[in-house]
C-alpha cells in the first residue's frame, strides 16, 4: 500500500512525498489521509513530514514541532500542501469513478462535502454505509440527486468492542453480512467494472 511516504535509508525515517498523491498509476493501492494523521510529525529545521513509528522522548519537542493533523479550527490549511494535493486527487477520482462507496463518514467537513456534491450526477452511484445514513443524507447530502444506496448499518469494530471478546463473533458475522451487501450492490451496477485489482 502506498501511503505517500518514502523510506530514507540513511536517516532511517519515512518522509512524506506529497507529489505522490498526484500520481495516478495503476496497480498500487493508495491510502490518502485527507486530514493528515497523529503519526505524521513536522521535523524541526527541515519542515519535512515524518511518519512516526515510535513515540519516545523526541516525539514532540527536540526533533519535531508537532503533529500534522488537521483539526476543524485549522480548516484554512486545507489549501496548503500536502492537503491540497490530496483534495485534488479526491476530486479527480470522484470525477472519473461511476460508483462510490463511503463507509462511516459523516460529511461534516464542508470542503470535502462540496467535492462530493459537485462531482455527483445522474450517472453516479453512491453506496453510503453508516449507522445514521438517513439522517446524514438529510442534513448534509440532500442536494445530491442520482442513484443512492443508503445502508443504515455499522461496519467494522469500535473501540468498546475490543474489550468485549464474547461479542467479537457476532460483530464479525455482521461485518461479513454488510460486506456481502456492499459487494452485491457493486456487482448489480452495470457501470462498475470488475477487474483483477478488485478484492471481493
DASUL-V253350 format. One record per residue. RES is the residue in one small letter. SS is DSSP state (2 for helix, 1 for strand, 0 for the rest). PHI is phi in whole degrees, -180 to 180 (none if undefined). Layout:
res->{RES	RES}
ss->{SS	SS}
phi->{PHI	PHI}
This chain:
res->{x	x	x	x	x	x	x	x	x	x	x	x	x	x	x	x	x	x	x	x	x	x	x	x	x	x	x	x	x	x	x	x	x	x	x	x	x	x	x	x	x	x	x	x	x	x	x	x	x	x	x	x	x	x	x	x	x	x	x	x	x	x	x	x	x	x	x	x	x	x	x	x	x	x	x	x	x	x	x	x	x	x	x	x	x	x	x	x	x	x	x	x	x	x	x	x	x	x	x	x	x	x	x	x	x	x	x	x	x	x	x	x	x	x	x	x	x	x	x	x	x	x	x	x	x	x	x	x	x	x	x	x	x	x	x	x	x	x	x	x	x	x	x	x	x	x	x	x	x	x	x	x	x	x	x	x	x	x	x	x	x	x	x	x	x	x	x	x	x	x	x	x	x	x	x	x	x	x	x	x	x	x	x	x	x	x	x	x	x	x	x	x	x	x	x	x	x	x	x	x}
ss->{0	1	0	0	1	1	1	1	0	0	0	0	1	1	1	1	0	2	2	2	2	2	0	0	0	0	0	0	0	1	0	0	0	0	0	1	1	1	1	1	1	1	1	0	0	0	0	0	1	1	1	0	0	0	0	0	0	0	0	0	0	0	0	1	1	1	1	1	1	0	0	2	2	2	2	2	2	2	2	0	0	0	2	2	2	2	2	2	2	2	2	2	2	2	2	2	0	0	1	1	1	1	1	0	0	0	0	0	0	2	2	2	2	2	2	2	2	2	2	0	0	0	0	0	1	1	1	1	1	0	0	0	2	2	2	2	2	2	2	2	2	0	0	0	0	0	1	1	1	1	1	0	0	0	0	0	0	0	2	2	2	2	2	0	2	2	2	2	2	2	2	2	2	2	2	2	2	2	2	2	2	2	2	2	2	2	2	2	0	0	0	0	0	0	0	0	0	0	0	0}
phi->{none	-95	-101	95	-101	-121	-81	-91	-66	-70	-88	60	-137	-97	-112	-71	-116	-65	-66	-66	-67	-95	-87	-108	-65	-89	92	-125	-79	-113	-116	-113	-97	-61	-110	79	-159	-68	-92	-96	-122	-89	-79	-67	89	-96	77	-64	-98	-110	-91	-81	-99	-132	-118	-110	-65	-89	-54	-131	135	-71	-101	-126	-81	163	-78	-105	-127	-94	-98	-52	-71	-109	-58	-61	-70	-59	-92	-111	-77	-87	-61	-62	-65	-69	-69	-61	-64	-58	-60	-60	-65	-66	-63	-95	-88	-80	-126	-118	-117	-118	-120	73	-101	-93	60	-81	-78	-63	-68	-66	-58	-64	-64	-65	-62	-67	-92	-82	-156	-62	-83	-97	-134	-104	-105	-117	-111	-167	-58	-118	-56	-65	-66	-64	-60	-62	-80	-118	-128	-61	-80	-81	-114	156	-83	-124	-119	-91	-112	-80	-140	-102	-125	94	-92	-116	-55	-65	-65	-65	-96	-115	-57	-64	-92	-62	-63	-64	-66	-61	-64	-66	-58	-62	-65	-65	-58	-63	-65	-64	-61	-61	-65	-66	-65	-74	-91	-64	-86	-95	-91	-78	-148	-67	-86	-81	-106	-70}
